[in-house]
Amino acid sequence: MKRYFHEELEDVRSHLMLMGEKAIANVNLAMRAMLDSDLATAQKVRAADDRIDEIEKQIDDEVARYIGLRAPVARDLRLLFVAIKASHDLERVGDEATSIAKRTAKILKTGRSIDDLGRLPRMCELAVGMLKDALHCFIDEDSSRAIAISERDKEVDSLNRENFRYFLGLMKDNTALVDFATEMVFISKSMERIADHAQNIAEEVYYLLTTQSLKEVIAEKK
């Protein structure tokens, strides 16, 4: 995206990508904690979230400084606002990964392993792929990827509904599983929200590249 970036904007760009990489790593780590029923891994997720928050603050400071010093033109101003909004979404991704880790730890501290994940592995695969593609939309100026991300978000929503029905069924069949199944429902919802944040980033980047609303473009294609 060289044409968008003056030298002073390179820090914003690099920090946003770093933030994205760390958010994705934390989602994968949270999933690993569940797959392995590993309390120590779950606790690492919570510790790593602090760094994501620090990078968001750096981006906010860099954007404010650039606006104050350079009085950017409309194109650069759009980019700066997209960077702020995208960093907020990535910070929320980190928060959702931490929420998953906390609920995983809560289950593991009862002495039971997490041996039934429902459709969570597939949800995580989709959500992480969406995040990666949203960031590549930004780096590669590829607006077409943003449209594809929207279709995967619908699949994640569907899988979340499947999980709700499945874990609700576990509760009904065995009251001893109520606490476990309840936590898994909330974990599934967090994974669905991670995908939503990836979708948000895709919409923000699509507007940056095209000055069009992604939702409106998708609606017109139907």
N, C-alpha and C positions, 0 to 999 in steps of 0.2 A: 504493500500500500504506500509506496514511496511518494506518490503524488499528494497524498493527504498529510504527510508528516514533514514538518520542519524539524530541524535538529532537536529543538526543545521538546518536541512531542515523542521522541524515541523512548524516553523514560516511561511515559504513560503506556505506550504500546508494549514495551517489554514487561512492565509490571503487571499489566492485564493478562498477558500470556502466562507469566509465572503464577499468578493467582489461579488461573484456570487449571494449570497443570497440578497445582497443589490441591485444589478442590476435587479434581478427578481422582487423584491418588487417595484422598481421604474417603471418597465413596467406595473405591475398590477395597480399601483397608477395612472399612465397616462391613462390607460383604464378606471379606475373608474371615473376619472375627466370627460371623454367623456360621459360615461353612465349616470352620474348624472348631466351633464352640470354644473359642480362645479368649478368655477374659483379659489377658495381657495385651492382646492386639486391640481389643475394644478400648482399652484405656489409652493406647497410643493415638487413637483417632481423636479423642478429646483433647489431648495435649497439642496435637498438630493444628487444631483449629485456631489457636491463638495467632499463629503465623499468617493465616489467611486474613484474619481481622487486621493485622498490622499492615499488610499490603494494601488492603482497601483504603486505609487511612493515608498511606503514601500516595495513592492515586488521587484521592480527594485533594490533598495538599498540592500535588503537581498541577492538577487542573486549575485550581484556584490561582496558583502562582502564574500560570501561563496566561489565563484570562486577564489578570491584573497587569501583566507586563506587555502583552502583545496585542490586545484588542483584536482577537482573531476574526477573520472573515467568516461568512455564513457556513461554508463547507467545513472549515476547521472547527467552528463552534458546534456543528452537528456531531462531529466526531467526538468532541470532548464530552458532550452530554451523553452520547452513546457509551463512552467509556465509563462514566459515572454510573449509569443505569446497569451496564453489564457487570461492573464490579460489585454492585449491590446484589445482583442475582447470584453471582459466584459466592458472595459472603453467605447468602441464604442456603446455597448448596452445602457449604461447609457446616452450617448450623444443622441442616437436616441429616448430614452424615453423623454429626455428633449425637443427635437425637437417636438415630439408629443404634449407635454404639452404646448409649446409656441404657436403652431398652434391652439390648443384647446382654449387657452386663447384669441387668436386673434379673433376667431369666437365668443366667448362668450361676448367679449367687444363690439361687434356690437349690442348686445341686443337680439340675437337669441339663442335658445337652440339647442343642437345637438340631433335632434330627428330622424336622419337617418344615421345609421352607416354602411350600406351595409354589407359586410362580415367581418368587422373588429373584432367583438367579437370572431368569430371562428379562425381568423388569430392569435389573441392574445393567445387564448387557446393553439393552436398548438406551437407557438413560445416559450411560457413559458414552456410548457412541454418538448420541445426540449432542452432548456437551463438546466432544471432540470436533464434530462437524461444525457446530456453531462457531467455535474458535477459528476453525479453518476458513469459514465464510469470511471472517474478519481479516485474516492474514492474506488469503488468496484472492480476495475480492470476488468470491464465487457466490452470487446471489441464488443460483439454482439449487445449491445445497440447502438453503433455508427452506425452500418449498418442500423438499423431501423430509426434512426434520418434522414438519407438521404432521405428516402421515404417521410417523412412528409415535408421535405423542398420543394419537388416538389408540394405538395398540397398547401403550402403557396404561392408559385409562381403562381399557377393557380388561387387562390383566389384573389391575387393582380391584375391579369389581369381582373378578373370579376369586381372587384371594379373600375378599370379604365374605363371599358366599361359602367358600371352603372352610375358613376358620370359624365362621359362625356355626357351620355344621359340626365341627369338632366340639364346640362348646355344648351343643345340644345333645350330642352322643355321649359325652363324658364330662361331667361337671368338674372332675379333677383337672381338666385342661382349660378351664375358663381363664385363669390368669395368664397362662402361656399364650392362648389363642388371642386374647385381648391385646397383648403386647405385639403380637405378629400383625394384627390388623393395623395398629398404629405405625409399625415399621413399614408396612406396605404403602400406607398413605404418605410417609416421608419419601419413599422412593418415587412415588407418583409426583410429588411436589418437585423433586429434583429434575424430573423430565420437564415439568412445567417451566422451571427456570431456564433450562436449555432452550425451550421454545421461545421464551421471552427474549433471550439473547439473539436468537435467530431473527426474530421480528425487528429488533433494534438495529441489527447489522443490515438487514434487508432495506430498511428505511435509509440508513446511511448511504448505501450503494446506489439506490434507485429513487429515493425520495417518494416511494410508494408504500402503502400499507400492505403488509404481507397477507393479513386477514382478508382484505378486500380483493387482492389478486387471486387468492385461493377460492374465494366465493364466486368470482367471475368464471373460474374454470369449471365449476360444477354445472 
